[in-house]
Amino acid sequence: SQQGEEDPQALSIQEGENATMNCSYKTSINNLQWYRQNSGRGLVHLILIRSNEREKHSGRLRVTLDTSKKSSSLLITASRAADTASYFCAAQRGSNYKLTFGKGTLLTVNP
Amino acid sequence: NAGVTQTPKFQVLKTGQSMTLQCAQDMNHNSMYWYRQDPGMGLRLIYYSASEGTTDKGEVPNGYNVSRLNKREFSLRLESAAPSQTSVYFCASNDRAWNTEAFFGQGTRLTVV
């Protein structure tokens, strides 16, 4: 079974609003990563948070990690129509750094 | 500055045919991965290779084989294609040194009829 589960599966917001996506996982991790995928394209890395970190920022992105709850959230502030894409969390674990993904959240930002 | 290159980009196979998906990276990465992406299922890990000479099964390895030919190349083989293997396949790589991002190829869209 997949180790990451994103919530919600789909999110539709207006331009300028904030978008929050959540991710849960089942077993301990080395790090938790977030990726973006535009329709029909490859995935692009957004941000990585290590297991000993609780919050990280990158531009309009803010990610949090709660290892006690085995969950993470991605916040995109002041969203733009160009943010429309699918967003995936990925958990990296083990000495071989196995990387497994969740099912993703489809974000639609309406102009 | 190619990054991760997958070939072919598109392929149609008949049930029972075999084929190999090729993946090469030029970033001197240790780890390489093969995923399949199906609607509503996200990316599922088929096989991965933590370093040259090693491979491990992922979540959905049945029906596939892999070869880590050298540090640059990681191929995925379908010995006898089935319609259930119709999917988009992605190759990825990352530097296993410590907590690093993965880089993805543009995908191979495979249809098995």
Backbone of each chain as ProteinMPNN parsed JSONL, in Angstrom:
{"seq_chain_A": "SQQGEEDPQALSIQEGENATMNCSYKTSINNLQWYRQNSGRGLVHLILIRSNEREKHSGRLRVTLDTSKKSSSLLITASRAADTASYFCAAQRGSNYKLTFGKGTLLTVNP", "coords_chain_A": {"N_chain_A": [[0.848, -1.193, 0.0], [0.349, 2.333, -0.52], [2.473, 4.752, 0.96], [1.968, 7.379, 1.494], [-0.712, 9.61, 1.955], [-2.713, 11.946, 0.508], [-4.703, 14.745, 1.355], [-7.037, 17.25, 0.728], [-8.436, 15.21, -1.973], [-9.056, 16.734, -4.136], [-9.036, 20.224, -4.749], [-10.463, 23.365, -5.04], [-9.983, 26.74, -5.572], [-10.076, 30.381, -5.352], [-8.102, 32.758, -7.11], [-5.528, 34.297, -5.275], [-6.34, 33.379, -2.815], [-5.421, 31.2, -0.053], [-4.016, 27.92, -0.194], [-4.283, 24.791, 1.29], [-2.843, 21.679, 1.751], [-2.841, 18.342, 2.878], [-0.952, 15.595, 4.227], [-0.586, 12.242, 5.111], [1.265, 9.612, 6.69], [2.582, 6.28, 7.258], [4.749, 4.871, 8.445], [7.976, 5.401, 10.022], [10.097, 8.065, 8.85], [12.815, 9.373, 6.784], [12.763, 11.795, 5.527], [10.305, 14.127, 4.29], [8.795, 14.941, 1.311], [7.603, 17.336, -1.083], [6.024, 17.503, -4.212], [5.265, 18.824, -7.452], [3.066, 18.484, -10.218], [2.419, 19.294, -13.427], [-0.191, 18.957, -15.823], [0.209, 15.982, -17.555], [2.959, 16.08, -17.475], [6.346, 15.627, -16.187], [7.35, 15.212, -12.694], [8.08, 17.879, -10.444], [10.299, 18.926, -8.012], [9.402, 20.537, -4.98], [9.799, 21.177, -2.187], [11.594, 20.039, 0.68], [11.426, 18.471, 3.796], [13.11, 17.57, 6.668], [13.173, 14.801, 8.981], [13.744, 15.74, 11.501], [12.966, 18.31, 11.517], [10.465, 20.88, 11.878], [9.118, 22.878, 10.572], [9.188, 24.568, 7.441], [10.102, 27.012, 5.01], [9.636, 28.254, 1.702], [9.705, 30.678, -0.483], [6.453, 31.264, -1.497], [5.61, 28.994, -0.286], [4.875, 26.938, 2.483], [5.763, 24.426, 4.607], [4.877, 21.993, 6.982], [5.728, 19.588, 9.493], [4.685, 16.947, 11.45], [5.819, 14.6, 13.33], [4.865, 13.036, 15.37], [2.205, 12.722, 14.832], [2.432, 11.693, 12.4], [2.166, 13.226, 10.014], [1.953, 15.785, 7.481], [1.782, 19.123, 6.188], [1.142, 21.221, 3.397], [1.255, 24.526, 2.569], [0.184, 26.901, 0.319], [0.523, 30.183, -0.259], [-1.346, 33.115, -1.227], [-2.397, 32.292, -3.824], [-2.019, 31.578, -7.348], [-3.267, 31.494, -10.729], [-1.472, 30.026, -12.19], [-0.585, 28.179, -10.383], [-2.156, 26.012, -10.557], [-2.293, 22.591, -10.61], [-1.251, 19.178, -9.96], [-0.436, 18.025, -6.736], [1.918, 16.277, -4.867], [2.824, 14.372, -2.029], [5.78, 12.837, -0.779], [7.439, 10.205, 0.791], [10.542, 9.524, 2.161], [12.476, 6.853, 3.18], [14.371, 4.595, 5.282], [17.59, 2.898, 4.979], [18.237, 2.634, 2.364], [16.953, 4.715, 1.236], [14.405, 4.612, 0.085], [11.759, 5.855, -1.879], [8.53, 6.814, -1.715], [5.262, 7.636, -2.947], [2.244, 9.543, -2.397], [-1.266, 9.695, -3.352], [-1.937, 12.157, -4.314], [-3.052, 15.613, -4.62], [-5.322, 17.411, -6.476], [-5.082, 20.598, -7.421], [-6.953, 23.393, -8.245], [-6.811, 26.622, -9.334], [-8.774, 29.3, -9.674], [-9.07, 32.009, -11.924]], "CA_chain_A": [[0.0, 0.0, 0.0], [1.127, 3.54, -0.599], [2.828, 5.246, 2.277], [1.499, 8.74, 1.695], [-2.088, 9.848, 1.532], [-2.989, 13.368, 0.529], [-6.065, 15.158, 1.651], [-8.103, 16.549, 0.01], [-8.08, 14.692, -3.292], [-9.197, 17.852, -5.07], [-9.242, 21.498, -4.084], [-10.683, 24.453, -5.99], [-9.989, 28.014, -4.858], [-9.934, 31.572, -6.176], [-6.795, 33.39, -7.112], [-5.303, 35.143, -4.112], [-6.599, 32.615, -1.588], [-4.403, 30.222, 0.353], [-4.364, 26.51, -0.399], [-3.63, 23.882, 2.233], [-2.944, 20.25, 1.44], [-2.324, 17.529, 3.973], [-0.384, 14.298, 3.867], [-0.337, 11.361, 6.252], [2.09, 8.453, 6.358], [2.345, 5.213, 8.23], [5.931, 4.435, 9.188], [8.946, 6.474, 10.238], [10.673, 8.581, 7.605], [14.018, 10.204, 6.816], [12.292, 13.115, 5.163], [9.023, 14.208, 3.599], [9.0, 15.866, 0.203], [6.43, 17.722, -1.862], [6.276, 17.658, -5.642], [4.187, 19.372, -8.263], [3.014, 17.924, -11.556], [1.481, 19.881, -14.374], [-0.869, 17.907, -16.57], [0.955, 15.283, -18.581], [4.394, 16.329, -17.402], [7.066, 15.001, -15.076], [7.212, 15.868, -11.397], [9.095, 18.863, -10.084], [10.446, 19.028, -6.567], [9.09, 21.845, -4.398], [10.389, 21.426, -0.878], [11.918, 18.845, 1.468], [11.55, 18.709, 5.233], [13.744, 16.426, 7.311], [12.385, 14.262, 10.095], [14.015, 16.494, 12.73], [12.489, 19.67, 11.33], [9.025, 21.008, 12.116], [8.528, 23.824, 9.628], [10.14, 25.072, 6.47], [9.497, 27.955, 4.084], [10.326, 28.522, 0.446], [8.846, 31.586, -1.224], [5.059, 31.223, -1.05], [5.333, 27.663, 0.253], [5.2, 26.647, 3.88], [5.471, 23.024, 4.909], [5.049, 21.585, 8.37], [5.844, 18.152, 9.713], [4.396, 16.495, 12.817], [6.175, 13.182, 13.314], [4.049, 12.303, 16.345], [0.946, 12.412, 14.147], [2.79, 11.172, 11.082], [1.454, 14.036, 9.034], [2.591, 16.99, 6.977], [0.896, 19.971, 5.409], [1.731, 22.178, 2.461], [0.453, 25.733, 2.408], [0.567, 27.819, -0.748], [-0.131, 31.454, 0.022], [-1.62, 34.028, -2.346], [-2.318, 31.405, -4.987], [-2.134, 32.138, -8.698], [-3.798, 30.521, -11.684], [-0.354, 29.165, -12.611], [-0.361, 27.133, -9.374], [-3.018, 24.883, -10.897], [-1.46, 21.412, -10.842], [-1.383, 18.133, -8.93], [0.621, 18.111, -5.73], [2.146, 14.973, -4.249], [3.829, 14.216, -0.99], [6.592, 11.636, -0.938], [8.178, 9.876, 2.002], [11.794, 8.801, 1.942], [12.723, 6.114, 4.405], [15.278, 3.463, 5.225], [18.999, 3.122, 4.625], [18.301, 2.72, 0.914], [16.248, 5.938, 0.848], [13.241, 4.304, -0.741], [10.924, 7.049, -2.01], [7.173, 6.422, -2.113], [4.38, 8.774, -3.128], [0.81, 9.468, -2.174], [-2.12, 9.749, -4.537], [-1.941, 13.512, -4.833], [-4.164, 16.563, -4.536], [-5.467, 18.233, -7.668], [-5.41, 21.976, -7.055], [-7.391, 24.28, -9.323], [-6.898, 28.016, -8.913], [-9.608, 29.994, -10.66], [-8.689, 33.419, -12.039]], "C_chain_A": [[0.883, 1.243, 0.0], [1.313, 4.137, 0.775], [2.384, 6.663, 2.527], [0.082, 8.882, 1.195], [-2.371, 11.329, 1.643], [-4.469, 13.623, 0.758], [-6.135, 16.668, 1.458], [-7.618, 15.977, -1.324], [-8.158, 15.785, -4.338], [-9.556, 19.097, -4.288], [-9.385, 22.579, -5.14], [-10.816, 25.758, -5.222], [-9.895, 29.163, -5.852], [-8.527, 32.111, -6.051], [-6.676, 34.333, -5.913], [-5.563, 34.446, -2.788], [-5.419, 31.707, -1.27], [-4.922, 28.805, 0.119], [-3.583, 25.657, 0.582], [-3.914, 22.444, 1.842], [-2.267, 19.471, 2.541], [-1.856, 16.181, 3.464], [-0.178, 13.5, 5.137], [0.49, 10.173, 5.782], [2.062, 7.479, 7.515], [3.559, 4.828, 9.054], [6.973, 5.533, 9.192], [9.68, 6.817, 8.946], [12.025, 9.251, 7.86], [13.648, 11.654, 6.493], [10.96, 12.996, 4.439], [9.181, 15.284, 2.533], [7.665, 16.178, -0.469], [6.854, 18.004, -3.297], [5.023, 18.223, -6.312], [4.249, 18.721, -9.636], [1.962, 18.681, -12.354], [0.983, 18.769, -15.291], [0.039, 17.304, -17.64], [2.454, 15.469, -18.531], [5.031, 15.534, -16.265], [6.894, 15.792, -13.795], [8.38, 16.796, -11.138], [9.113, 18.997, -8.568], [10.16, 20.442, -6.084], [9.877, 22.103, -3.124], [10.581, 20.105, -0.153], [12.022, 19.25, 2.921], [12.075, 17.439, 5.885], [12.949, 16.009, 8.543], [12.613, 15.021, 11.397], [13.625, 17.972, 12.611], [10.976, 19.723, 11.515], [8.352, 21.934, 11.106], [9.617, 24.315, 8.694], [9.394, 25.984, 5.494], [10.338, 28.027, 2.811], [9.402, 29.384, -0.396], [7.43, 31.599, -0.668], [4.661, 29.877, -0.449], [5.738, 27.585, 1.71], [4.82, 25.197, 4.125], [5.736, 22.784, 6.383], [5.099, 20.075, 8.45], [5.595, 17.861, 11.186], [4.649, 14.994, 12.849], [5.369, 12.376, 14.326], [2.716, 11.897, 15.743], [1.18, 11.799, 12.777], [2.028, 11.925, 9.995], [2.256, 15.274, 8.662], [1.539, 17.826, 6.264], [1.702, 20.919, 4.545], [0.771, 23.333, 2.306], [1.032, 26.554, 1.27], [-0.188, 29.113, -0.499], [-0.323, 32.259, -1.261], [-1.56, 33.291, -3.679], [-2.572, 32.166, -6.295], [-2.696, 31.063, -9.622], [-2.712, 29.538, -12.129], [-0.015, 28.085, -11.581], [-1.229, 25.907, -9.627], [-2.166, 23.696, -11.339], [-1.868, 20.329, -9.841], [-0.178, 18.211, -8.011], [0.699, 16.772, -4.997], [3.112, 15.107, -3.084], [4.549, 12.891, -1.219], [7.411, 11.432, 0.322], [9.427, 9.092, 1.632], [12.196, 8.138, 3.25], [13.75, 5.032, 4.189], [16.674, 3.844, 4.784], [19.191, 3.185, 3.12], [17.519, 3.908, 0.358], [15.159, 5.662, -0.172], [12.292, 5.495, -0.714], [9.56, 6.638, -2.532], [6.234, 7.623, -2.038], [2.956, 8.478, -2.699], [0.063, 9.632, -3.473], [-2.29, 11.151, -5.092], [-3.202, 14.301, -4.578], [-4.177, 17.384, -5.816], [-5.952, 19.611, -7.241], [-5.801, 22.762, -8.305], [-7.538, 25.678, -8.745], [-7.617, 28.784, -10.013], [-9.261, 31.48, -10.707], [-9.828, 34.353, -11.622]], "O_chain_A": [[2.023, 1.206, 0.463], [0.441, 4.048, 1.638], [2.417, 7.12, 3.67], [-0.282, 8.346, 0.148], [-2.285, 11.909, 2.725], [-5.338, 12.826, 0.403], [-5.284, 17.346, 2.034], [-6.493, 16.25, -1.742], [-7.412, 15.768, -5.316], [-10.282, 19.041, -3.295], [-8.542, 22.706, -6.028], [-11.656, 25.878, -4.33], [-9.665, 28.952, -7.043], [-7.858, 31.944, -5.032], [-7.608, 35.069, -5.588], [-5.06, 34.876, -1.75], [-4.542, 31.48, -2.103], [-6.119, 28.541, 0.226], [-2.364, 25.785, 0.694], [-5.06, 22.048, 1.632], [-1.24, 19.892, 3.075], [-2.297, 15.694, 2.423], [0.343, 14.016, 6.126], [0.423, 9.779, 4.617], [1.586, 7.795, 8.605], [3.428, 4.495, 10.232], [6.86, 6.499, 8.437], [9.859, 5.971, 8.07], [12.343, 9.641, 8.984], [14.153, 12.597, 7.102], [10.547, 11.91, 4.031], [9.64, 16.392, 2.812], [6.727, 15.382, -0.424], [7.874, 18.639, -3.563], [3.905, 18.11, -5.809], [5.328, 18.44, -10.157], [0.782, 18.703, -12.005], [1.666, 17.766, -15.5], [0.563, 18.005, -18.505], [3.157, 15.055, -19.453], [4.348, 14.862, -15.492], [6.361, 16.901, -13.803], [9.511, 16.539, -11.552], [8.073, 19.161, -7.93], [10.607, 21.42, -6.684], [10.544, 23.13, -2.997], [9.814, 19.163, -0.352], [12.64, 20.264, 3.244], [11.534, 16.354, 5.668], [12.15, 16.782, 9.073], [11.781, 14.962, 12.303], [13.921, 18.776, 13.496], [10.289, 18.719, 11.328], [7.163, 21.792, 10.819], [10.78, 24.461, 9.069], [8.221, 25.765, 5.189], [11.56, 27.884, 2.835], [8.427, 28.888, -0.96], [7.227, 31.911, 0.506], [3.49, 29.657, -0.14], [6.785, 28.088, 2.118], [3.683, 24.793, 3.876], [6.695, 23.305, 6.953], [4.577, 19.374, 7.583], [6.221, 18.46, 12.061], [3.794, 14.207, 12.442], [5.204, 11.167, 14.164], [2.158, 10.857, 16.094], [0.234, 11.432, 12.08], [1.339, 11.327, 9.169], [3.109, 15.743, 9.416], [0.529, 17.302, 5.793], [2.792, 21.358, 4.912], [-0.393, 23.142, 1.953], [2.223, 26.864, 1.257], [-1.419, 29.128, -0.528], [0.418, 32.112, -2.233], [-0.764, 33.634, -4.553], [-3.223, 33.209, -6.337], [-2.61, 29.871, -9.328], [-2.992, 28.372, -12.408], [0.758, 27.173, -11.875], [-1.052, 24.876, -8.978], [-1.416, 23.781, -12.311], [-2.726, 20.549, -8.986], [0.95, 18.432, -8.452], [-0.313, 16.215, -4.569], [4.088, 15.855, -3.145], [3.989, 11.951, -1.782], [8.002, 12.372, 0.853], [9.366, 8.118, 0.882], [12.248, 8.784, 4.297], [13.981, 4.596, 3.062], [16.918, 4.945, 4.289], [20.188, 3.726, 2.642], [17.435, 4.083, -0.858], [15.011, 6.381, -1.161], [12.048, 6.078, 0.343], [9.441, 6.167, -3.663], [6.386, 8.502, -1.19], [2.525, 7.327, -2.646], [0.655, 9.698, -4.55], [-2.741, 11.317, -6.225], [-4.276, 13.743, -4.351], [-3.168, 17.978, -6.194], [-7.075, 19.773, -6.766], [-5.067, 22.787, -9.293], [-8.289, 25.896, -7.794], [-7.125, 28.899, -11.135], [-9.167, 32.136, -9.67], [-9.671, 35.574, -11.659]]}, "seq_chain_B": "NAGVTQTPKFQVLKTGQSMTLQCAQDMNHNSMYWYRQDPGMGLRLIYYSASEGTTDKGEVPNGYNVSRLNKREFSLRLESAAPSQTSVYFCASNDRAWNTEAFFGQGTRLTVV", "coords_chain_B": {"N_chain_B": [[22.65, 19.813, -20.534], [20.924, 17.58, -19.538], [19.683, 16.049, -17.461], [17.356, 13.765, -16.383], [16.683, 11.322, -18.669], [14.29, 9.715, -20.558], [13.412, 7.033, -22.688], [11.274, 5.151, -24.885], [9.118, 8.029, -25.604], [6.474, 7.549, -26.164], [4.588, 4.536, -26.614], [3.067, 1.774, -28.149], [1.955, -1.404, -27.502], [1.288, -4.83, -28.304], [-0.648, -7.246, -26.55], [1.323, -9.52, -24.782], [3.687, -8.953, -26.077], [7.125, -7.897, -25.712], [9.153, -5.355, -24.157], [11.629, -2.814, -23.523], [12.04, -0.153, -21.354], [13.994, 2.687, -21.345], [16.247, 4.495, -19.258], [18.258, 7.205, -18.385], [20.596, 9.077, -16.486], [22.433, 12.077, -15.959], [23.596, 13.15, -13.731], [25.25, 12.029, -11.919], [24.058, 10.544, -9.919], [23.339, 8.315, -7.204], [21.031, 6.787, -6.601], [18.243, 5.352, -8.287], [14.947, 5.2, -9.725], [11.897, 3.547, -10.686], [8.611, 4.331, -11.535], [5.069, 3.884, -11.847], [2.24, 5.596, -13.113], [-1.105, 5.873, -12.653], [-4.484, 6.889, -13.328], [-5.911, 8.492, -10.543], [-4.388, 7.012, -8.8], [-1.984, 7.968, -8.051], [1.613, 7.944, -7.852], [3.174, 4.886, -8.125], [5.648, 2.835, -6.785], [7.756, 0.803, -8.639], [10.282, -0.584, -9.0], [13.439, 0.005, -7.44], [16.794, 1.312, -7.278], [19.361, 1.496, -5.183], [22.042, 1.836, -5.488], [24.685, 1.386, -7.892], [24.561, -1.841, -9.181], [22.758, -2.886, -7.371], [19.348, -3.745, -6.801], [15.938, -3.285, -5.819], [12.677, -4.451, -4.93], [9.669, -2.581, -5.341], [6.449, -1.289, -4.634], [4.758, -2.434, -6.575], [5.933, -4.716, -8.213], [5.398, -6.932, -9.823], [5.446, -8.546, -12.973], [7.413, -7.06, -14.091], [10.887, -6.412, -14.794], [14.146, -5.251, -13.877], [17.22, -3.568, -14.715], [20.217, -2.406, -13.521], [22.359, -0.997, -15.285], [24.704, 0.473, -15.234], [26.121, 3.244, -13.433], [24.758, 5.349, -14.564], [22.517, 4.372, -15.964], [19.271, 2.859, -15.917], [17.17, 0.377, -16.541], [13.855, -0.701, -17.453], [12.021, -3.582, -17.872], [9.421, -5.139, -19.64], [8.371, -8.27, -19.884], [6.26, -9.789, -20.948], [3.823, -8.153, -22.083], [0.821, -6.837, -20.616], [-2.623, -5.741, -20.745], [-3.183, -4.486, -18.299], [-0.87, -3.216, -17.708], [-0.854, -0.883, -19.03], [-0.071, 2.438, -18.798], [1.464, 5.424, -17.448], [4.857, 5.743, -17.294], [7.437, 6.639, -15.114], [10.766, 7.583, -14.645], [13.186, 8.222, -12.134], [15.79, 9.941, -10.3], [18.092, 10.302, -7.572], [20.521, 11.782, -5.375], [21.956, 9.806, -3.096], [23.23, 10.661, -0.893], [22.367, 12.396, 1.325], [19.239, 13.172, 2.316], [17.976, 14.287, -0.149], [16.473, 15.818, -3.053], [14.449, 14.275, -5.616], [14.868, 13.84, -9.111], [12.986, 13.915, -12.051], [12.234, 12.12, -15.077], [10.526, 12.823, -18.206], [8.569, 11.018, -18.689], [7.059, 7.966, -19.974], [4.556, 7.076, -22.057], [2.683, 4.321, -22.123], [0.766, 2.049, -23.933], [-1.041, -0.89, -23.869], [-2.473, -3.131, -25.968]], "CA_chain_B": [[22.071, 19.728, -19.204], [19.759, 16.762, -19.826], [18.976, 15.586, -16.274], [16.896, 12.385, -16.514], [16.149, 11.125, -20.008], [13.578, 8.453, -20.759], [12.996, 6.684, -24.046], [10.666, 6.17, -25.743], [8.092, 8.863, -24.967], [5.198, 6.873, -26.391], [4.728, 3.186, -27.147], [1.893, 0.903, -28.167], [2.338, -2.81, -27.584], [0.228, -5.83, -28.279], [-0.557, -8.162, -25.41], [2.303, -10.585, -24.95], [4.962, -8.437, -26.584], [8.061, -7.429, -24.699], [9.871, -4.133, -24.482], [12.458, -2.241, -22.467], [12.049, 1.289, -21.201], [15.345, 3.106, -21.0], [16.379, 5.697, -18.447], [19.638, 7.588, -18.139], [20.762, 10.356, -15.8], [23.796, 12.601, -16.099], [23.868, 13.942, -12.536], [26.09, 11.208, -11.053], [23.258, 10.126, -8.775], [23.44, 6.919, -6.806], [19.742, 6.086, -6.573], [17.329, 5.512, -9.419], [13.619, 4.661, -9.412], [10.857, 3.444, -11.708], [7.248, 4.446, -11.041], [3.975, 3.96, -12.803], [1.186, 6.503, -12.677], [-2.434, 5.586, -13.189], [-5.459, 7.875, -12.833], [-6.418, 8.299, -9.191], [-3.531, 6.128, -7.983], [-0.708, 8.596, -7.745], [2.785, 7.233, -8.374], [3.479, 3.665, -7.384], [7.027, 2.436, -7.003], [7.876, -0.53, -9.228], [11.588, -1.03, -8.537], [14.428, 1.065, -7.275], [18.186, 0.889, -7.187], [20.034, 2.432, -4.279], [23.394, 2.073, -6.005], [25.042, 0.515, -9.01], [24.686, -3.249, -8.824], [21.703, -3.322, -6.461], [17.968, -3.383, -7.123], [14.973, -3.746, -4.829], [11.285, -4.348, -5.336], [8.84, -1.556, -4.734], [5.077, -1.663, -4.271], [4.073, -3.174, -7.641], [6.981, -5.235, -9.09], [5.012, -8.095, -10.632], [5.358, -8.323, -14.405], [8.509, -6.185, -14.502], [12.255, -6.661, -14.368], [14.985, -4.072, -14.05], [18.674, -3.737, -14.77], [21.027, -1.194, -13.298], [23.447, -1.322, -16.208], [25.865, 1.205, -14.716], [25.608, 4.284, -12.544], [23.913, 6.269, -15.311], [21.368, 3.803, -16.655], [18.404, 1.966, -15.172], [16.139, 0.023, -17.521], [12.676, -1.426, -16.983], [11.615, -4.498, -18.931], [8.164, -5.87, -19.59], [8.642, -9.497, -20.641], [5.044, -10.181, -21.658], [2.956, -7.033, -21.71], [-0.603, -7.08, -20.388], [-3.38, -4.475, -20.737], [-3.099, -3.861, -16.979], [0.357, -2.445, -17.638], [-1.085, 0.415, -19.665], [0.194, 3.412, -17.756], [2.566, 6.336, -17.713], [6.008, 5.308, -16.503], [8.405, 7.69, -14.816], [12.05, 7.269, -14.046], [13.679, 9.312, -11.296], [17.07, 9.671, -9.659], [18.551, 11.28, -6.594], [21.806, 11.552, -4.737], [21.593, 9.14, -1.839], [24.115, 11.111, 0.175], [21.596, 12.779, 2.496], [18.06, 14.031, 2.239], [18.002, 15.088, -1.366], [15.306, 15.733, -3.916], [14.518, 13.411, -6.789], [14.661, 14.464, -10.413], [12.162, 13.019, -12.853], [12.13, 12.203, -16.518], [9.249, 13.338, -18.708], [7.582, 9.945, -18.728], [6.771, 7.138, -21.142], [3.138, 6.694, -22.078], [2.612, 2.978, -22.701], [-0.558, 1.455, -24.109], [-1.006, -2.303, -24.255], [-3.799, -3.459, -26.551]], "C_chain_B": [[20.795, 18.908, -19.255], [19.0, 16.36, -18.567], [18.656, 14.104, -16.393], [16.198, 12.244, -17.863], [15.529, 9.749, -20.131], [13.285, 8.266, -22.24], [12.29, 5.343, -24.04], [9.695, 7.043, -24.963], [6.705, 8.235, -25.079], [5.467, 5.485, -26.955], [3.395, 2.475, -27.085], [2.381, -0.516, -28.374], [1.1, -3.678, -27.71], [0.43, -6.726, -27.07], [0.411, -9.287, -25.724], [3.652, -10.123, -25.501], [5.848, -7.992, -25.427], [8.676, -6.111, -25.134], [10.663, -3.674, -23.263], [12.338, -0.736, -22.504], [13.434, 1.692, -20.688], [15.312, 4.394, -20.177], [17.857, 5.962, -18.216], [19.662, 8.936, -17.444], [22.223, 10.77, -15.867], [24.198, 13.434, -14.892], [24.724, 13.173, -11.523], [25.347, 10.771, -9.782], [23.431, 8.645, -8.479], [22.125, 6.164, -6.99], [18.913, 6.386, -7.812], [16.049, 4.731, -9.146], [12.784, 4.527, -10.687], [9.497, 3.462, -11.022], [6.278, 4.274, -12.205], [2.899, 4.864, -12.222], [-0.096, 6.185, -13.412], [-3.413, 6.585, -12.592], [-5.969, 7.527, -11.437], [-5.535, 7.475, -8.27], [-2.216, 6.786, -7.595], [0.436, 7.855, -8.419], [3.041, 6.024, -7.493], [4.861, 3.175, -7.783], [7.084, 1.002, -7.515], [9.168, -1.189, -8.716], [12.442, 0.197, -8.267], [15.807, 0.459, -7.09], [18.923, 1.917, -6.357], [21.449, 2.749, -4.746], [23.637, 1.115, -7.16], [25.207, -0.913, -8.508], [23.64, -3.759, -7.873], [20.341, -2.878, -6.981], [17.051, -3.964, -6.055], [13.568, -3.566, -5.366], [10.602, -3.198, -4.61], [7.47, -2.109, -4.406], [4.412, -2.58, -5.286], [5.068, -3.769, -8.624], [6.554, -6.336, -10.06], [4.84, -7.732, -12.095], [6.49, -7.474, -14.963], [9.851, -6.75, -14.041], [13.062, -5.396, -14.619], [16.448, -4.479, -14.146], [19.325, -2.396, -14.489], [22.326, -1.446, -14.046], [24.766, -0.707, -15.755], [25.305, 2.327, -13.864], [24.597, 5.179, -13.258], [22.57, 5.667, -15.715], [20.61, 2.779, -15.823], [17.235, 1.634, -16.095], [15.038, -0.801, -16.885], [12.171, -2.292, -18.129], [10.27, -5.138, -18.623], [8.35, -7.098, -20.468], [7.451, -9.927, -21.492], [3.955, -9.18, -21.27], [1.49, -7.451, -21.598], [-1.337, -5.743, -20.389], [-3.315, -3.744, -19.402], [-1.821, -3.038, -16.8], [0.293, -1.154, -18.453], [-0.991, 1.485, -18.595], [1.183, 4.44, -18.28], [3.69, 5.967, -16.753], [7.0, 6.447, -16.345], [9.653, 7.086, -14.192], [12.498, 8.477, -13.23], [15.041, 8.932, -10.733], [17.303, 10.687, -8.557], [19.881, 10.843, -6.012], [21.526, 11.002, -3.35], [22.359, 9.684, -0.646], [23.334, 11.486, 1.429], [20.441, 13.678, 2.104], [18.031, 14.917, 1.0], [16.777, 14.833, -2.224], [15.546, 14.758, -5.048], [14.221, 14.231, -8.038], [13.976, 13.44, -11.32], [12.374, 13.225, -14.343], [10.735, 12.654, -16.909], [8.206, 12.251, -18.892], [7.519, 9.214, -20.051], [5.315, 6.707, -21.047], [3.021, 5.387, -22.836], [1.168, 2.511, -22.756], [-0.389, 0.022, -24.576], [-2.411, -2.696, -24.718], [-3.965, -4.965, -26.727]], "O_chain_B": [[19.705, 19.441, -19.048], [17.77, 16.329, -18.595], [19.561, 13.275, -16.492], [15.241, 12.96, -18.157], [16.17, 8.739, -19.841], [12.954, 9.216, -22.95], [12.664, 4.466, -23.262], [9.476, 6.811, -23.774], [5.871, 8.381, -24.185], [6.439, 5.274, -27.68], [2.678, 2.562, -26.088], [3.131, -0.795, -29.309], [0.01, -3.305, -27.276], [1.558, -6.934, -26.623], [0.338, -9.921, -26.776], [4.647, -10.841, -25.394], [5.377, -7.746, -24.317], [8.717, -5.789, -26.322], [10.402, -4.087, -22.133], [12.512, -0.113, -23.552], [13.961, 1.117, -19.736], [14.46, 5.259, -20.38], [18.616, 5.05, -17.888], [18.868, 9.825, -17.753], [23.127, 9.935, -15.835], [25.042, 14.323, -15.003], [24.899, 13.626, -10.392], [25.944, 10.647, -8.712], [23.639, 7.832, -9.38], [22.114, 5.033, -7.478], [18.885, 7.51, -8.313], [16.06, 3.731, -8.429], [12.947, 5.293, -11.637], [9.252, 2.723, -10.069], [6.618, 4.485, -13.369], [2.674, 4.897, -11.013], [-0.156, 6.226, -14.641], [-3.205, 7.075, -11.482], [-6.403, 6.403, -11.187], [-5.872, 7.256, -7.107], [-1.419, 6.189, -6.87], [0.24, 7.209, -9.449], [3.115, 6.133, -6.269], [5.198, 3.11, -8.965], [6.527, 0.094, -6.899], [9.122, -2.238, -8.072], [12.195, 1.28, -8.798], [15.963, -0.725, -6.793], [19.09, 3.065, -6.769], [21.988, 3.811, -4.433], [22.887, 0.162, -7.369], [25.91, -1.159, -7.528], [23.615, -4.954, -7.579], [20.194, -1.785, -7.527], [17.348, -5.001, -5.462], [13.295, -2.657, -6.15], [10.898, -2.884, -3.458], [7.336, -3.248, -3.959], [3.59, -3.418, -4.914], [5.062, -3.37, -9.788], [7.274, -6.636, -11.013], [4.181, -6.748, -12.43], [6.531, -7.196, -16.161], [9.936, -7.464, -13.041], [12.707, -4.575, -15.464], [16.852, -5.563, -13.725], [19.024, -1.39, -15.131], [23.267, -2.03, -13.51], [25.822, -1.324, -15.889], [24.102, 2.347, -13.6], [23.682, 5.707, -12.627], [21.577, 6.391, -15.799], [21.199, 1.953, -15.126], [16.41, 2.496, -16.397], [15.26, -1.509, -15.903], [11.923, -1.795, -19.227], [10.016, -5.609, -17.515], [8.474, -6.969, -21.686], [7.621, -10.377, -22.625], [3.265, -9.344, -20.264], [0.991, -8.283, -22.357], [-0.741, -4.715, -20.069], [-3.384, -2.515, -19.368], [-1.707, -2.257, -15.856], [1.28, -0.424, -18.548], [-1.727, 1.458, -17.609], [1.673, 4.34, -19.404], [3.485, 5.892, -15.541], [7.354, 7.127, -17.308], [9.589, 6.204, -13.335], [12.219, 9.619, -13.595], [15.402, 7.756, -10.692], [16.775, 11.798, -8.601], [20.299, 9.692, -6.143], [20.916, 11.68, -2.522], [22.167, 9.228, 0.481], [23.61, 10.947, 2.501], [20.635, 14.795, 1.624], [18.059, 16.144, 1.098], [16.135, 13.787, -2.138], [16.686, 14.452, -5.398], [13.435, 15.178, -8.017], [14.34, 12.264, -11.347], [12.652, 14.33, -14.81], [9.868, 12.843, -16.055], [7.06, 12.552, -19.224], [7.872, 9.75, -21.102], [4.901, 6.06, -20.085], [3.234, 5.343, -24.047], [0.441, 2.567, -21.764], [0.313, -0.251, -25.55], [-3.386, -2.607, -23.973], [-5.006, -5.421, -27.199]]}, "name": "protein", "num_of_chains": 2, "seq": "SQQGEEDPQALSIQEGENATMNCSYKTSINNLQWYRQNSGRGLVHLILIRSNEREKHSGRLRVTLDTSKKSSSLLITASRAADTASYFCAAQRGSNYKLTFGKGTLLTVNPNAGVTQTPKFQVLKTGQSMTLQCAQDMNHNSMYWYRQDPGMGLRLIYYSASEGTTDKGEVPNGYNVSRLNKREFSLRLESAAPSQTSVYFCASNDRAWNTEAFFGQGTRLTVV"}
